[in-house]
Amino acid sequence: MRYYDKLIFELSVPGRSGYSLPKNRFGAAPSLPDGLKRGTGLTLPEVSEVDVVRHYTNLSQMNFGVDTGFYPLGSCTMKYNPKLNEEIASHPSFAHLHPLQPAESVQGALEVYWNMERTLSEITGMSAFTFNPCAGAHGELTGLMIMRRYHELRGDSARVKVIVPDSAHGTNPASAAVCGLEVVQVRSLENGRIDVEALKPLLDETVAGIMMTNPNTLGLFETEIREIASLVHGVGGLLYYDGANMNPLVGVVRPGDMGFDIMHLNLHKTFSTPHGGGGPGSGPVGVAKHLERCLPSPRVVRGKDGRFAVESSSEDAAGQVSGFMGNFGVILRAYAYLLMLGKENLPLVGKYSTLSANYVKEMLKDVYKLPIEGICKHEFVFDGFVNDGSRDGVEGATTLDLAKRLLDFGFHAPTIYFPLLFHQAIMIEPTETESKETLDAFIAVMRKIAAEAAEDPSILHEAPHSTPVRRPDETTAARNPVLKWKNL
Ligand SMILES: *Cc1c(COP(=O)(O)O)cnc(C)c1O
């Protein structure tokens, strides 16, 4: 172990300090009530500034991010986050705003909301957006609250069911359950698309709506979407679109035109703002015209004089879902990204993300099992190795082994064991921001690992060989996590 890989507490020397504060020039501080005072001192590490800097810099170098290397994580769109976005979001005119400032003093920021709402509506075919939700799943919950509110306002209170396909992202049934709706699953066909014949008997006047994503989580386009929309609308239900990964559609196809009534976007996936590690996100929710009145408050409105204002409540709104109006810094980054690409270049996002995925798939399908043939959209799923090396007495290589071995070559692993439809699922999403050279390097490594698996799977069983942490015990880590330093 390197010296600075130690925990910060282990570097501690009693009495050492990394700061000095000026003498108190303000007299005695107001004293706290006794009940609020600590009985004992804090146990904090006592270290110098240089030790703190080295400790955290070393920790950051043990991490992997999209700025470190290729990150083909399916259903997650780890595209490059342009640095220009950061520069704009950190400009003091934006970064120092306060959410309680009078609207007159933040006209520029409100204009960003206003323009983003128009732009996203045009890209998706929706009529209006709220920017209040702070994550994709938060957007789903908000969208479902809008769905419920819509039925409620029409006195249609028997609608308690939401239909979700078996290929759905886990957050979809979870959001429906959190919203107090009953989840009904519809199965997929062999070709990975929703089974329309299985959907029909589920539809009646107790259905609030269906949650779908298109392309679905297998990266496949639901070709029967028009029929599905007319069936669901036919019984008075609504269509919810999970647009977390709208990459392949951007500038090419619009959910509104497919018949969807409500949708969310993940600005932190499709629109290039950073994500991962629980950082700030943004899950704006768009709706068709007939649902606009149910959008949560507050909303940005524009007066006849062209000035912007914040409208705080409307009787029909589906409540309020965040403190103010979402994560403005994230919305601003996404706005910068959209302006940088412009209307002319936006369709290239959809086209290149689709081209990249198909290229990687075709170059690897002789060594990795491709369960569903044909053209995919921005991502695709393999089902383990064609030849995993298993033979008499030799245990074959698994998808987990592949994921661990990739780390040795400096690539982040794809999403594994999701979707649940296949036992050895490997879900790859290259995105449009990678060069052909990077994709070729990844393909070469994936082929090398497939050859290793066929010849000697033990190399894979023991991977990763070169990372600071090898294979953690994932079961113990999940069941019995040690989340803080204990002074034993
Ligand atoms: C990422 C994702 C979500 C959830 O988004 P969060 O911001 O992580 O809450 C929902 N649906 C799909 C398809 C996703 O890929």
The ligand as an SDF file (V2000), in Angstrom:
LIG
                    3D

 15 15  0  0  0  0  0  0  0  0999 V2000
  -31.3820    6.4200  -15.4550 C   0  0  0  0  0  0  0  0  0  0  0  0
  -32.7520    6.0190  -15.7850 C   0  0  0  0  0  0  0  0  0  0  0  0
  -33.8170    6.3970  -14.9510 C   0  0  0  0  0  0  0  0  0  0  0  0
  -33.6370    7.0870  -13.6080 C   0  0  0  0  0  0  0  0  0  0  0  0
  -32.9500    8.3000  -13.6330 O   0  0  0  0  0  0  0  0  0  0  0  0
  -32.2830    8.8600  -12.2640 P   0  0  0  0  0  0  0  0  0  0  0  0
  -31.8390   10.2420  -12.5950 O   0  0  0  0  0  0  0  0  0  0  0  0
  -31.1460    7.9300  -11.9590 O   0  0  0  0  0  0  0  0  0  0  0  0
  -33.3230    8.8450  -11.2050 O   0  0  0  0  0  0  0  0  0  0  0  0
  -35.0890    6.0520  -15.3600 C   0  0  0  0  0  0  0  0  0  0  0  0
  -35.3150    5.3600  -16.4880 N   0  0  0  0  0  0  0  0  0  0  0  0
  -34.3050    4.9580  -17.3010 C   0  0  0  0  0  0  0  0  0  0  0  0
  -34.6180    4.2080  -18.5580 C   0  0  0  0  0  0  0  0  0  0  0  0
  -32.9920    5.2840  -16.9750 C   0  0  0  0  0  0  0  0  0  0  0  0
  -32.0020    4.8790  -17.7650 O   0  0  0  0  0  0  0  0  0  0  0  0
  1  2  1  0
  2  3  1  0
  2 14  2  0
  3  4  1  0
  3 10  2  0
  4  5  1  0
  5  6  1  0
  6  7  2  0
  6  8  1  0
  6  9  1  0
 10 11  1  0
 11 12  2  0
 12 13  1  0
 12 14  1  0
 14 15  1  0
M  END
$$$$
